[in-house]
Amino acid sequence: GNFILGLSGSNGDVRRARAMDTFKSLAAKQAIDWSRVVIFLVDERFGFQHEKDCNAGLVRASLIQALRDGGVPFSEEHQFFAPDTG
């Protein structure tokens, strides 16, 4: 089976930086079989000009990028679900 992981972002620069650190730390856990994890957003921030300001951008820039940097295959198309904020 798969593990379904619901993530929430945060508001404010300090809280978002803490969330990024938490997501990067999660990506470093070698005991997690990331091929079986599906991630979705519990909430999203709308009305922002830049992706870095939305929660999907936060997850992509921290968790997903850290997985890729670590050589962990992660299919954003099939394993990460977020609303279109555009």
C-alpha positions in Angstrom: 0.0 0.0 0.0 0.8 3.7 -0.1 1.2 6.3 2.6 -0.9 9.4 2.1 0.8 12.5 3.6 -1.1 15.7 4.0 1.0 18.8 4.4 0.2 22.4 5.3 2.4 25.4 4.7 2.6 28.4 6.9 2.4 32.2 6.8 5.2 34.6 7.8 8.8 34.3 6.8 10.0 32.7 10.1 7.3 30.1 10.1 7.8 29.3 6.4 11.5 28.9 7.0 10.8 26.5 9.9 8.4 24.5 7.7 11.1 24.3 5.0 13.6 23.0 7.5 11.1 20.4 8.7 10.3 19.2 5.2 14.0 19.0 4.3 14.6 16.9 7.5 11.7 14.6 6.5 13.3 14.1 3.1 16.5 13.0 4.7 14.9 10.1 6.5 16.3 7.0 4.8 13.8 4.7 6.5 11.0 6.2 4.3 10.2 4.4 1.1 9.3 7.5 -0.9 8.1 5.4 -3.9 5.1 4.6 -1.8 4.3 8.1 -0.5 1.7 10.4 -2.1 1.6 14.0 -0.9 -1.3 16.4 -1.0 -1.8 19.9 0.4 -4.2 20.4 3.3 -4.4 24.1 2.5 -3.1 26.5 -0.1 -2.5 30.2 -0.4 -4.1 31.9 -3.3 -3.5 35.3 -4.9 0.2 35.4 -4.9 2.4 36.6 -7.8 5.2 34.1 -7.2 5.2 30.4 -6.7 7.6 30.7 -3.8 4.8 32.4 -1.8 2.3 29.5 -2.1 2.4 26.3 -0.1 3.0 24.1 -3.2 6.1 26.2 -3.9 7.2 25.7 -0.3 6.9 21.9 -0.6 8.6 21.8 -4.0 11.5 24.0 -2.9 12.1 22.0 0.3 10.8 18.5 0.4 10.7 17.6 -3.2 14.0 19.4 -4.1 15.8 17.7 -1.1 14.6 14.3 -2.3 15.9 15.0 -5.8 19.2 16.3 -4.4 19.5 13.1 -2.4 18.9 11.0 -5.6 15.5 9.8 -4.5 13.2 9.3 -7.4 9.9 11.2 -6.8 7.3 11.7 -9.5 5.8 15.1 -8.9 3.2 14.3 -11.5 2.0 11.1 -9.8 2.9 11.7 -6.2 2.2 15.4 -5.4 -1.2 16.9 -5.6 -1.8 20.6 -5.2 -4.4 23.0 -6.6 -3.6 25.3 -9.5 -3.2 28.8 -8.0 -2.6 30.5 -11.3 
